[in-house]
Amino acid sequence: MLREGELDIISHSAEQTARLGARLGKLLRPGDVICLTGDMGAGKTVFSSG
C-alpha cells in the first residue's frame, strides 16, 4: 500500500533502472531527499549510480 508522496516503479533491467535514476536526478533540487528501500540486489545502487 502506498502512502501519499510514495511511488512504486518496476524496472525490467539494470539499464532501465540506471536510466530512471539519471532522469530523476535531473529533476532533483538541492535539499530533495529520496529514500530507496529493497532487498539486497533490488537495484538501489544501480538506480543511484544512474
C-alpha distance (Angstrom), angle and dihedral (degrees) to the residues before:
residue distance angle dihedral
M1 . . .
L2 3.79 . .
R3 3.76 122.6 .
E4 3.78 124.3 -147.3
G5 3.79 109.9 -70.2
E6 3.82 93.8 22.6
L7 3.78 126.0 117.2
D8 3.80 129.9 -165.6
I9 3.82 115.9 -154.7
I10 3.80 127.8 -180.0
S11 3.80 118.4 -154.0
H12 3.78 123.1 -168.2
S13 3.81 98.7 -158.1
A14 3.79 143.0 19.9
E15 3.81 88.4 -110.6
Q16 3.82 91.7 56.7
T17 3.79 90.1 47.8
A18 3.81 93.0 51.3
R19 3.83 91.9 46.6
L20 3.78 90.6 51.0
G21 3.80 90.6 50.4
A22 3.81 91.3 50.2
R23 3.80 93.0 48.5
L24 3.76 93.6 47.0
G25 3.79 90.7 46.1
K26 3.80 89.8 59.9
L27 3.82 89.9 56.8
L28 3.80 96.2 50.3
R29 3.77 123.0 100.4
P30 3.80 129.9 -157.8
G31 3.79 109.3 -72.1
D32 3.83 95.5 25.5
V33 3.80 114.3 133.4
I34 3.79 128.3 -155.3
C35 3.81 119.5 -172.3
L36 3.79 114.5 -154.9
T37 3.78 119.1 -162.2
G38 3.77 131.2 179.4
D39 3.76 145.3 107.6
M40 3.79 122.2 -72.5
G41 3.80 107.1 -72.2
A42 3.80 94.2 25.0
G43 3.82 92.4 120.8
K44 3.80 104.0 -101.8
T45 3.81 93.3 132.6
V46 3.81 93.5 45.2
F47 3.80 89.5 49.6
S48 3.79 94.2 49.6
S49 3.82 93.3 45.1
G50 3.83 90.8 55.3
